[in-house]
Amino acid sequence: MSKLVSLLVIIMVLSCSAGKTGVSGKKILIYTKNGEGYVHENIGASIKAIQEICAAEGIETYVSDDPSVFTPENLEQYNALFFSNSNNEGFDTEAQKKAFQEYCRSGKGFGALHSANATERQWSWYWALVGGKFIRHAPYQKFDVVVIDKDHPSTSPLPQRWTIEDECYYSFQLNPDIHILLAADMTTVEDEGKAEYPDETFGERFPLCWCHNFEGGRQWYSAIGHNPEFYEDELFRAHIRGGILWILGIDK
């Protein structure tokens, strides 16, 4: 009996160790490059949150702000790319952009947070991938977010109406193929420029989070996440977790 107990203890220890090294067998690249222009102070907090979320799921992570990681040979090891508050120019060469493009077309996942839709503002293919291009945001304030699709893993943990304190991001050049998951309740947003855009474009709702299948791969984007402290919020982490699992094709 003692030998059996010892064997069970060894199996349990090995199982715990395996969980720390990636039992899911998945690996993602967290990319944070900011070109010339505004750089968010939330990048460190967002990396910490994403790494802790992934560690809990047995997903291995690698973090970089160096565009030289975008080669076909290097990208092959990753199951998904996640642009966390990247901004401005994201790549240095056309070869890097081509490697990124081919990766996204290979059937793997791409996720993005907050200012990532302000990356590569001169590249229309990138806007189509991420689902839209940043144009401006309302002043930082409390406002309500409404769940449009409760069945997605990034929204199922959220209340139907979620009050957050953030920048209400406005995007344009929206890809008509996107599936909207969250929207800002514009009646709760104070913004002197609201009559110019979005005005009546979306009525009382404006898309903040969406997903779609794009040229063979899965894409998810959420516009919220300006405040570094918000990355400690359990609901926001559950939101990010669901997005990561979805782009990886993990059904939980």
C-alpha positions in Angstrom: 0.0 0.0 0.0 2.8 2.4 0.9 4.4 1.9 -2.6 1.0 2.7 -4.2 0.7 5.9 -2.1 4.3 6.9 -3.1 3.5 6.3 -6.7 0.4 8.5 -6.5 2.3 11.3 -4.8 4.9 11.2 -7.6 2.2 11.4 -10.3 0.6 14.4 -8.5 3.9 16.2 -8.3 4.6 15.6 -12.0 1.1 16.8 -12.9 1.6 20.0 -11.0 5.0 20.6 -12.6 3.6 20.0 -16.0 0.9 22.6 -15.4 3.6 25.2 -14.8 5.4 24.5 -18.0 2.3 24.4 -20.3 0.0 21.4 -20.2 -2.1 23.0 -22.9 0.8 22.7 -25.3 0.0 26.2 -26.5 2.4 29.2 -26.8 1.7 32.8 -27.6 3.8 35.8 -28.5 2.9 39.0 -26.6 3.9 41.9 -28.7 4.1 45.5 -27.4 6.1 47.6 -29.9 5.3 51.4 -29.9 6.7 53.5 -32.7 7.1 57.2 -32.6 4.2 58.8 -30.7 2.2 58.2 -27.6 3.2 55.2 -25.5 0.8 53.8 -22.9 1.8 53.4 -19.3 -0.3 50.3 -19.0 2.0 48.0 -21.0 3.8 46.5 -18.0 0.5 45.8 -16.2 -1.0 44.3 -19.3 1.9 42.0 -19.8 1.8 40.8 -16.2 -2.0 40.2 -16.5 -1.7 38.2 -19.7 1.2 36.2 -18.4 -0.6 35.3 -15.2 -3.8 34.4 -17.1 -1.8 32.2 -19.5 0.2 30.5 -16.7 -3.0 29.5 -15.0 -4.1 27.9 -18.2 -0.8 26.2 -18.9 -0.1 28.4 -21.9 3.5 29.4 -22.5 4.2 33.1 -23.2 7.1 35.1 -24.8 7.2 38.9 -24.7 8.8 41.2 -27.2 8.7 44.7 -28.6 11.3 43.9 -31.3 9.9 43.5 -34.8 12.8 41.2 -35.8 10.8 38.4 -34.2 8.6 38.4 -37.2 10.2 35.8 -39.4 8.4 32.7 -40.8 10.8 30.5 -38.9 10.3 32.2 -35.5 6.6 32.6 -35.8 6.1 29.0 -36.5 6.5 28.1 -32.8 3.5 30.2 -31.7 -0.2 29.2 -31.7 -1.3 32.9 -31.4 0.0 36.4 -31.5 -1.3 39.0 -29.0 -0.7 42.7 -29.6 -1.0 44.3 -26.1 -1.2 48.1 -26.3 1.1 48.3 -29.3 0.8 51.6 -31.1 2.0 53.6 -34.1 4.4 51.7 -36.4 4.5 48.0 -35.5 7.1 46.8 -38.1 10.4 48.0 -39.5 10.4 46.1 -42.9 8.1 44.8 -45.5 9.5 41.3 -44.9 8.3 41.5 -41.3 4.9 42.6 -42.4 4.7 39.7 -44.9 5.7 37.2 -42.2 3.0 38.6 -39.9 0.4 38.5 -42.7 1.3 34.9 -43.7 1.1 33.8 -40.1 -2.4 35.3 -39.7 -3.5 33.5 -42.8 -2.1 30.2 -41.6 -5.1 29.4 -39.4 -3.6 30.5 -36.1 -4.9 33.2 -33.7 -4.5 37.0 -33.4 -5.6 39.0 -30.3 -5.3 42.7 -29.6 -6.0 45.1 -26.7 -6.8 48.8 -26.5 -4.3 50.9 -28.6 -3.4 47.9 -30.8 -6.0 49.1 -33.3 -3.9 52.3 -33.6 -1.0 50.3 -34.8 0.0 50.4 -38.5 -2.6 53.1 -39.3 -1.4 53.3 -42.9 -1.9 49.6 -43.7 -5.4 48.8 -44.7 -4.9 45.0 -44.4 -4.1 45.4 -40.7 -7.2 47.4 -40.1 -9.3 44.7 -41.8 -7.5 42.1 -39.6 -8.0 43.9 -36.3 -11.5 44.9 -37.3 -11.2 48.7 -37.4 -8.8 51.7 -37.0 -8.6 54.0 -34.1 -9.8 57.6 -34.8 -10.1 59.1 -31.3 -11.5 58.5 -27.8 -13.8 60.3 -25.4 -12.2 61.7 -22.2 -11.3 59.2 -19.5 -14.5 58.6 -17.4 -16.9 56.1 -16.0 -19.4 54.7 -18.5 -21.5 51.6 -19.2 -20.6 48.7 -21.4 -23.4 46.5 -22.7 -22.9 42.8 -23.6 -24.1 42.1 -27.1 -23.3 38.4 -27.3 -23.3 36.6 -23.9 -22.3 33.3 -25.4 -18.7 34.2 -26.2 -16.0 33.1 -23.7 -14.8 36.7 -23.3 -18.2 38.0 -22.4 -19.9 35.1 -20.6 -18.3 36.0 -17.3 -19.5 39.7 -17.5 -22.7 41.3 -16.2 -25.1 42.3 -18.9 -24.4 46.0 -18.1 -20.8 46.6 -16.9 -19.8 50.0 -15.5 -16.1 50.7 -16.2 -13.7 53.6 -15.9 -11.8 53.9 -19.2 -11.4 55.7 -22.5 -14.3 55.0 -24.8 -12.4 54.2 -28.0 -13.9 55.1 -31.4 -12.9 53.2 -34.4 -13.7 53.7 -38.1 -12.9 51.7 -41.2 -14.8 48.9 -39.5 -14.6 45.6 -41.2 -18.3 44.6 -41.9 -17.4 41.0 -41.1 -16.8 41.5 -37.4 -19.0 39.9 -34.8 -19.7 42.5 -32.1 -19.4 41.3 -28.5 -19.4 44.5 -26.4 -20.6 48.0 -27.0 -20.4 51.3 -25.1 -23.8 52.7 -24.0 -23.3 56.1 -25.6 -26.0 57.7 -23.4 -23.6 57.2 -20.5 -20.6 58.8 -22.3 -19.8 62.5 -22.0 -18.0 63.7 -25.0 -18.1 67.2 -26.6 -17.1 65.7 -30.0 -19.8 63.0 -30.0 -22.0 64.9 -32.5 -19.2 64.8 -35.0 -18.3 61.1 -34.6 -19.9 58.6 -33.9 -23.0 60.8 -34.0 -25.8 58.6 -35.4 -23.6 56.0 -37.0 -24.4 53.4 -34.3 -27.2 55.2 -32.4 -26.9 54.6 -28.7 -24.3 51.8 -29.0 -20.7 51.8 -30.2 -18.7 48.6 -30.7 -15.8 48.1 -28.2 -15.0 44.4 -28.5 -15.5 41.9 -31.4 -14.2 38.8 -33.0 -14.2 37.3 -36.5 -12.6 34.7 -38.7 -10.2 36.5 -41.0 -8.5 35.0 -44.0 -8.2 31.6 -42.3 -7.3 32.7 -38.7 -9.2 33.7 -35.6 -9.2 37.4 -34.5 -10.3 39.0 -31.2 -10.0 42.7 -30.2 -11.1 44.6 -27.1 -10.8 48.4 -26.9 -10.8 48.7 -23.1 -7.8 48.6 -20.8 -6.3 52.1 -20.6 -5.7 52.2 -16.8 -2.8 50.0 -15.6 -4.7 49.3 -12.3 -7.7 47.9 -14.3 -5.5 44.9 -15.2 -5.9 43.6 -11.6 -9.7 43.6 -12.0 -11.1 40.1 -11.9 -13.8 40.8 -14.5 -11.4 42.4 -16.9 -9.0 39.5 -16.5 -11.9 37.1 -17.2 -12.7 39.1 -20.3 -9.1 38.9 -21.5 -8.9 35.2 -20.6 -11.9 34.4 -22.8 -10.4 36.2 -25.7 -7.1 34.4 -25.4 -8.8 31.0 -25.2 -11.0 31.8 -28.2 -8.1 32.7 -30.5 -6.3 29.5 -29.4 -9.4 27.4 -30.1 -9.6 26.2 -26.5 -13.2 25.5 -25.6 -13.7 26.2 -21.8 
